[in-house]
């Protein structure tokens, strides 16, 4: 297998964690990225395999897949052990919905911070109203997730793609000034629990190294 990956791609990070959780060997192709130019020029293999021109792209034999959610589902179907989805049909649907919520409800708020904080590190030209609105929305989402987690050790009972998706999104949000707060103690304990997993710890090391390198540009 071959994975086309961005050094600071949250969605590629999800796939890297899943591959490592399942103990699957793969070739990592890191596409060029910088704070000034983003992903331009785009990697020609990514453009050829994904009409959106975005990472991640997974190549497995003759099959090319894009979109982290589709890739995670494929990996589960192809390599079901260890599982990253519940076996029960209803529980699996709820887990898929949670992973989608991390991508489609929480991440858009985080992307506002990426646009205003990451790409404007000096603060010049930053829309502080948009930043505050995003951080307020993220905190509200954290409160909802705190209630959803309850007394469970993980979001879907056992460790799953929902934990991977939310962990990565919370990690990016935290790096942009939207950390978990004192009102989310169970969520903080969940975050610490997930962070201790070897595949997750490896991903955090890679993200830290990539962040330092890009900060020096």
C-alpha positions in Angstrom: 0.0 0.0 0.0 1.0 3.6 -0.6 -0.3 6.6 1.2 0.0 10.1 -0.2 0.2 12.3 2.9 0.4 15.9 4.0 2.7 16.7 6.9 0.0 18.7 8.7 -3.0 17.0 7.2 -5.5 16.2 9.9 -7.3 13.8 7.6 -4.2 12.0 6.5 -3.3 11.7 10.2 -6.5 9.8 10.8 -5.4 7.2 8.1 -1.9 7.0 9.4 -3.2 6.1 12.9 -5.6 3.5 11.5 -2.8 1.9 9.4 -0.5 1.7 12.5 -3.3 0.5 14.7 -3.9 -2.4 12.3 -0.2 -3.1 11.9 -0.2 -2.6 8.2 2.9 -1.8 6.2 2.7 1.1 3.7 4.9 3.4 1.8 4.4 7.0 2.8 4.6 9.7 0.1 4.8 13.1 1.7 3.5 15.8 -0.6 5.0 19.3 -0.5 3.4 21.8 1.9 4.4 25.2 3.3 2.6 28.0 5.2 3.1 30.4 2.3 2.1 28.3 -0.6 -0.1 25.6 1.0 -0.1 22.5 -1.2 0.8 24.3 -4.4 2.0 23.0 -6.8 -0.1 19.9 -6.1 1.5 16.5 -6.4 0.8 15.2 -9.9 -0.1 11.7 -8.6 -2.6 13.2 -6.1 -4.2 15.3 -8.9 -4.4 12.2 -11.1 -6.0 10.0 -8.5 -8.3 12.5 -6.7 -10.4 14.9 -8.7 -10.4 17.2 -5.6 -6.6 17.2 -5.7 -6.4 16.6 -1.9 -4.6 14.2 0.4 -5.1 11.6 1.7 -4.9 9.2 -1.2 -4.5 5.5 -0.6 -3.3 3.2 -3.3 -3.6 -0.6 -2.7 -2.8 -2.5 -5.8 -5.0 -1.3 -8.6 -7.3 0.5 -6.2 -7.0 4.2 -5.5 -9.1 5.8 -2.8 -9.5 9.4 -1.5 -11.4 10.8 1.5 -10.3 9.7 4.9 -13.7 8.2 5.9 -13.9 6.0 2.7 -10.3 4.9 3.3 -11.0 4.0 6.9 -14.0 1.9 5.9 -12.0 0.2 3.2 -9.2 -0.7 5.7 -11.8 -2.1 8.1 -13.4 -4.2 5.4 -10.0 -5.5 4.0 -8.3 -5.9 7.4 -11.0 -6.3 10.1 -8.6 -7.3 12.9 -8.1 -5.4 15.1 -11.5 -3.8 14.6 -11.9 0.0 14.5 -15.7 -0.1 14.2 -18.3 -1.8 16.5 -19.6 -5.2 15.3 -23.3 -4.3 16.1 -25.0 -2.7 13.1 -26.7 0.1 15.1 -23.5 0.8 17.1 -21.5 0.9 13.9 -23.8 3.4 12.4 -23.6 5.6 15.5 -19.8 5.4 15.4 -19.8 6.4 11.7 -22.0 9.3 12.5 -19.6 10.4 15.3 -16.6 10.3 13.0 -18.6 12.3 10.4 -19.4 14.9 13.1 -15.8 15.4 13.9 -15.1 16.0 10.2 -18.2 17.9 9.2 -19.4 19.8 12.3 -16.3 20.4 14.5 -13.7 20.7 11.8 -15.3 23.6 10.0 -14.9 25.6 13.2 -11.3 24.5 13.5 -10.7 25.5 9.8 -11.8 29.0 10.7 -8.9 29.1 13.2 -6.5 27.6 10.7 -7.4 30.3 8.2 -7.1 33.2 10.8 -4.4 31.9 13.2 -2.2 29.4 11.4 -2.0 31.3 8.1 -1.7 34.7 9.9 0.8 33.9 12.7 1.8 37.5 13.3 -1.8 38.5 13.9 -1.7 41.0 11.1 -5.0 41.1 9.2 -6.6 38.6 11.5 -10.3 38.6 11.9 -10.6 38.4 15.7 -14.4 38.3 15.6 -14.2 35.1 13.5 -11.6 33.7 15.8 -13.7 34.3 18.9 -16.8 32.9 17.2 -14.9 29.7 16.2 -13.5 29.2 19.7 -16.9 29.7 21.3 -18.4 27.2 18.8 -15.7 24.7 19.6 -16.2 25.0 23.3 -19.9 24.4 22.9 -19.1 21.3 20.8 -16.8 20.1 23.5 -19.5 20.5 26.1 -21.9 18.4 24.0 -19.2 15.7 23.5 -18.5 15.7 27.2 -22.1 14.8 27.8 -22.0 12.2 25.0 -19.0 10.5 26.4 -20.5 10.0 29.9 -18.7 7.2 31.8 -17.4 5.5 28.7 -13.7 5.0 28.2 -14.1 5.7 24.5 -16.7 7.4 22.3 -18.1 4.2 21.0 -17.3 1.9 23.9 -14.1 0.4 22.5 -11.4 2.5 20.7 -12.7 3.3 17.2 -12.5 5.6 14.2 -14.7 8.1 16.2 -11.9 8.4 18.7 -9.3 8.8 15.9 -11.3 11.5 14.2 -12.2 13.5 17.3 -8.7 13.2 18.8 -7.1 14.6 15.7 -9.6 17.5 15.5 -9.2 18.4 19.1 -5.4 18.2 18.7 -5.5 20.7 15.9 -8.0 22.9 17.7 -5.8 23.0 20.8 -2.8 24.0 18.8 -4.8 27.0 17.7 -5.9 28.2 21.1 -9.1 26.1 21.5 -8.1 23.6 24.1 -10.3 21.4 26.3 -11.3 23.3 29.4 -12.0 22.6 33.1 -15.7 22.0 32.3 -14.7 18.9 30.2 -12.9 16.7 32.7 -14.1 13.4 31.2 -13.2 14.5 27.7 -9.8 15.5 29.0 -9.3 12.0 30.5 -10.5 10.5 27.3 -7.9 12.6 25.3 -5.1 11.6 27.7 -6.2 7.9 27.3 -6.1 8.0 23.5 -2.8 9.9 23.4 -1.1 7.0 25.2 -1.8 4.5 22.4 1.4 3.8 20.4 -0.1 4.6 17.0 -1.4 7.9 18.3 1.8 8.9 20.2 3.7 8.2 16.9 1.4 10.5 15.0 1.8 13.3 17.6 5.6 13.1 17.3 5.4 13.4 13.5 3.0 16.4 13.8 5.3 18.1 16.2 8.3 17.7 13.9 6.4 18.9 10.9 5.1 21.9 12.8 8.6 22.9 13.9 9.9 22.6 10.4 7.2 24.7 8.9 7.5 27.3 11.6 11.2 27.8 10.6 10.2 28.6 7.0 
